[in-house]
Amino acid sequence: MEEAVRELRDQMGGLPSPRDAADIWSDIWHQEAHHSTAIEGNILVLSEVEKLLDEGRAVGAKALRDYLEVQGYAEAARWVYGQALEPGDWQDGSLVSLQELRHIHHLAMTPVWTVAPHPHALDSETPGNFRRHEIARFPGGMKPPPWPEVDSLMRSWVDATDELRKNGETPLAERLAVVHHRFEVVHPFLDGNGRAGRLVLSLLLGRLGYPPAIIYKRDRAAYLRAMQRADRGDPGPLGELIARSVTTNIYRFLMPAVAEPAQLVPLPALASPDLSEAALRVAANRGRLRAVKGDDGAWRSSRSWVDEYAQTRWRRNRA
C-alpha cells in the first residue's frame, strides 16, 4: 500500500480532488455505495445502484428501504470525499471531529430512517445522535460498552486518530485497523455503525492522502473474521484487508486515469478484462510486452506499450 501511494504521489501528483477528477471519484463512489451497503444486507446490484445515483431511477422492484439505504450512504460518501481533501470550516485541527462523525451518520441514515426507523429508538437516538441503549453481545463474543460511556469513549477515539499522522514502526494499515475496530467496539450509534465506521475510515484515509478502502461484498466473511481477530487483540488480518483494498483502488481507478500514455506504471494499473495482470506479467517475462523491472522486483509498463502488445499478441502466437 505504501509503495503504491508513494508512486501515485511522486509520479502523478498524489490523490486528485473530486472537483478535478470527477469521473475517477464517480467510479469509486458507485463501488463504495454498492459494496458497503451490500455488506449490511442491501440487495441492490451494481447496475441498479448506478441508475439510482446517476439518474434518480429506482429500477429493480426492490424494497424502498434498499434504495434509501444506498442513497443515504452515497450522500454521506460524496460529503466525505469532498471534506477529506478540502475540509473547509468543518475540521477543528483534529484528523476527524465529533461533529463530522455525527454528520456522517446523519447523512447516511436519515433517508432510510424516515421509512424504517429502529423500532426501539428514543427521540434522542435519531441519526447523528449517540445511542442510549445497551447493545447485546455480538456473535463473536465482543460486548459494546455501556451507553453512558459512549460520549467519553468517542472523544478519546477522536484523540487517538491524531496518532495516525505520526510515523511509527507499525504499518499505517494496521494502525488504521486498530482505529476502525475500536470505533466498531464502542458502537456509538443505535444502528448504522458498520456503514458509519467505513465512511469515517474513508475520511481518515483521504486526509492522510490515500483513496477510500472499499470492502467488497465478496470479502464480507473475511472482513467479519478479521474484526473478530481484532476482538482478540490481533489487528493484522484487518490491516491486511484495508491495505489490499486501498492498493486495489489505486491500481484500478486512479493510476489508469491519471497516468500519461507513455508513463510507466505497475502492471495491475494496466490490466483489463481482455488482459489480466497475470497475462501481462507472463508477456513481460517472455519479452513480448515492453516493460521494465524495478529494483522492487515489480514490472512496469505503459498504456502505449500495452496497446502495442494487444495489437500484435495474436499474430505472434500464430507465428
PEVEN-V244399 format. One record per run of one state. SS is the DSSP state (H for helix, E for strand, C for the rest). FROM is the first residue (numbers start at 1). TO is the last residue. If there is no record, write none. Layout:
SS/FROM/TO ; SS/FROM/TO
This chain:
C/1/1 ; H/2/12 ; C/13/21 ; H/22/39 ; C/40/45 ; H/46/55 ; C/56/63 ; H/64/85 ; C/86/97 ; H/98/113 ; C/114/122 ; H/123/125 ; C/126/146 ; H/147/165 ; C/166/171 ; H/172/186 ; C/187/192 ; H/193/207 ; C/208/216 ; H/217/231 ; C/232/235 ; H/236/258 ; C/259/264 ; E/265/266 ; H/267/270 ; C/271/276 ; H/277/285 ; C/286/291 ; E/292/293 ; C/294/298 ; E/299/301 ; C/302/302 ; H/303/318 ; C/319/319
